[in-house]
């Protein structure tokens, strides 16, 4: 499997491209900004985007999803539970002094446990509310990979002081949905360095 993660936008959101070497089909997760850089990665590997997944509807993760859809034709998937955050996109932009991006409702709101697949890659949606009400993670079992959005970080957890945040829900989501994953699962958070489930279970100060 092809995997490239690049930090995009002002807040360094980790946008991840997952591609299959044989089918050349791809999933793009959290295309927050920097569409030219994302397109360059796709072109380098001759990938065709078939699914766009947004882990949650904060501006730094969703701002360029519609642009990528218009270029590739791929549908946008994220939880409809985050539509209240989409309605606040002008406020979100104001917090960071950014232009207000055009953000549309999802083409599909995946259920917990639903498969998001392209030829050669099968991922499972894990609903993990807490950072936002609609936060989700994408688990790729065959690759021992978890794209965690802003739910779990290396040595930290997602903030809960923004609209839709809930600390009790967040910690419950991590303990019930993420920590039971295999120890060797590599975690790509929404920002910052990668980690593993084993490392976070053993050393994350918010979880011990």
C-alpha positions in Angstrom: 0.0 0.0 0.0 1.1 3.5 -0.8 0.9 5.9 2.1 2.0 9.5 2.2 1.2 11.9 5.0 1.8 15.6 4.5 1.2 18.5 6.9 -1.1 21.0 5.2 -2.3 24.5 6.1 -1.6 27.0 8.8 -2.2 24.4 11.6 -0.2 21.6 10.0 -3.1 19.1 9.6 -1.9 15.7 8.6 -3.5 14.9 5.3 -2.9 11.2 4.3 -3.1 9.7 0.9 -3.7 5.9 0.8 -3.2 4.2 -2.6 -3.1 0.7 -4.0 -0.1 -0.1 -6.1 -2.0 -2.3 -8.5 -5.4 -0.6 -9.0 -4.0 2.9 -8.5 -7.1 3.9 -6.6 -6.8 6.1 -3.6 -8.5 7.4 -0.5 -7.5 11.0 0.7 -8.1 11.7 4.4 -8.4 15.3 5.7 -7.6 17.5 2.7 -7.5 20.6 4.8 -5.5 22.9 2.5 -2.6 22.8 0.0 -4.4 21.1 -2.9 -1.4 21.5 -5.2 0.8 19.5 -2.9 -1.9 16.8 -2.5 -2.3 16.6 -6.3 1.5 16.3 -6.7 1.5 13.2 -4.4 -1.3 11.7 -6.4 0.4 12.4 -9.7 3.7 11.0 -8.4 2.1 7.6 -7.7 -0.4 7.9 -10.7 -3.3 7.6 -8.3 -7.0 8.2 -8.9 -9.0 9.5 -5.9 -12.1 7.4 -5.3 -13.0 8.5 -1.7 -12.4 11.6 0.3 -12.8 11.1 4.0 -12.9 13.9 6.6 -12.4 12.9 10.2 -14.2 15.9 11.5 -15.5 19.3 10.3 -13.0 21.7 11.7 -11.7 24.1 9.1 -8.2 22.8 9.1 -9.3 19.3 8.1 -12.2 20.0 5.7 -11.4 23.4 4.0 -10.3 22.0 0.6 -12.4 18.8 0.5 -14.8 20.4 -2.0 -12.0 21.6 -4.2 -10.6 18.1 -4.3 -14.0 16.7 -5.1 -14.5 19.1 -8.0 -11.1 18.1 -9.4 -11.4 14.4 -8.9 -15.1 13.7 -8.8 -14.7 11.6 -5.7 -17.4 11.8 -3.0 -16.9 13.4 0.4 -17.5 11.3 3.5 -17.9 12.6 7.0 -20.4 12.4 9.8 -23.5 14.5 9.5 -23.3 15.0 13.3 -20.7 17.6 12.5 -23.0 19.7 10.3 -23.4 22.3 13.1 -19.7 22.9 12.8 -20.1 23.4 9.0 -22.8 26.0 9.7 -20.2 27.8 11.8 -17.5 27.8 9.1 -17.4 31.6 9.0 -16.8 31.7 12.8 -14.1 29.0 12.5 -12.4 31.0 9.8 -12.5 34.1 12.0 -10.7 32.3 14.8 -7.7 31.9 12.5 -8.1 35.0 10.4 -8.6 32.8 7.3 -10.9 33.2 4.2 -14.1 31.3 4.6 -14.0 28.1 2.5 -17.0 26.6 0.8 -18.0 23.5 2.6 -21.0 21.3 1.7 -22.8 18.5 3.6 -21.3 15.1 3.1 -22.1 13.0 0.0 -22.4 10.2 2.5 -22.4 10.0 6.3 -20.8 6.7 7.2 -22.1 4.5 10.0 -19.9 3.2 12.8 -18.2 0.0 11.5 -18.9 0.8 7.9 -16.3 -0.2 5.3 -14.6 2.5 3.2 -12.9 0.7 0.3 -11.2 1.2 -3.0 -9.7 -1.7 -5.0 -7.0 -3.1 -2.8 -7.7 -1.1 0.4 -10.3 -1.8 3.0 -10.8 0.6 5.9 -13.3 0.6 8.7 -14.9 3.7 10.1 -14.7 4.0 13.9 -17.0 6.7 15.4 -15.1 8.4 18.2 -17.1 11.4 19.4 -15.5 13.8 21.9 -13.3 16.2 20.0 -16.4 16.9 17.9 -19.7 15.1 18.0 -19.1 13.5 14.6 -15.4 12.7 14.9 -14.4 9.5 13.3 -11.2 7.5 12.8 -10.2 5.3 9.9 -8.7 1.9 10.7 -6.9 -0.1 8.0 -6.4 -3.6 9.6 -4.3 -5.1 6.8 -1.8 -2.3 7.2 -1.9 -2.0 11.0 -2.8 1.6 10.5 -5.2 4.1 12.3 -5.9 7.5 11.0 -7.0 9.1 14.2 -8.0 12.6 13.3 -7.8 14.8 16.4 -9.0 12.1 18.7 -5.7 10.7 19.8 -2.2 12.2 19.5 1.3 11.1 20.5 1.3 11.9 24.2 -2.0 13.7 24.1 -5.7 13.7 23.2 -7.9 16.0 21.3 -9.0 19.3 22.8 -12.6 19.5 24.0 -13.0 23.2 24.7 -14.4 24.0 21.2 -18.1 23.7 20.2 -19.2 20.0 20.2 -16.3 18.9 22.4 -16.9 16.7 25.4 -14.0 15.3 27.5 -15.9 12.4 29.0 -17.0 11.2 25.5 -13.5 11.7 24.1 -11.8 9.6 26.8 -14.5 7.0 26.5 -14.0 6.8 22.7 -10.3 6.4 23.0 -10.6 3.7 25.7 -13.4 1.8 24.1 -12.7 2.1 20.4 -8.9 2.8 20.0 -7.0 1.2 22.8 -8.4 -2.3 22.2 -6.7 -2.2 18.7 -3.5 -4.3 18.3 -0.4 -3.0 20.0 1.5 -2.6 16.8 -1.2 -0.4 15.2 0.5 2.7 13.9 -1.4 5.9 14.7 -1.3 8.9 12.4 -2.9 11.7 14.4 -4.5 14.8 12.9 -1.4 16.8 13.8 2.2 16.0 14.8 4.2 12.8 14.8 3.0 9.2 14.5 2.8 6.9 17.4 1.5 3.4 18.2 -1.4 2.1 20.2 1.0 0.3 22.6 3.0 3.5 23.3 -0.1 5.5 24.0 -1.7 2.9 26.2 1.5 2.7 28.2 2.7 6.3 28.4 -0.1 8.8 27.4 -0.6 10.9 30.6 -4.3 11.4 29.7 -5.0 7.7 29.6 -3.0 6.3 32.5 
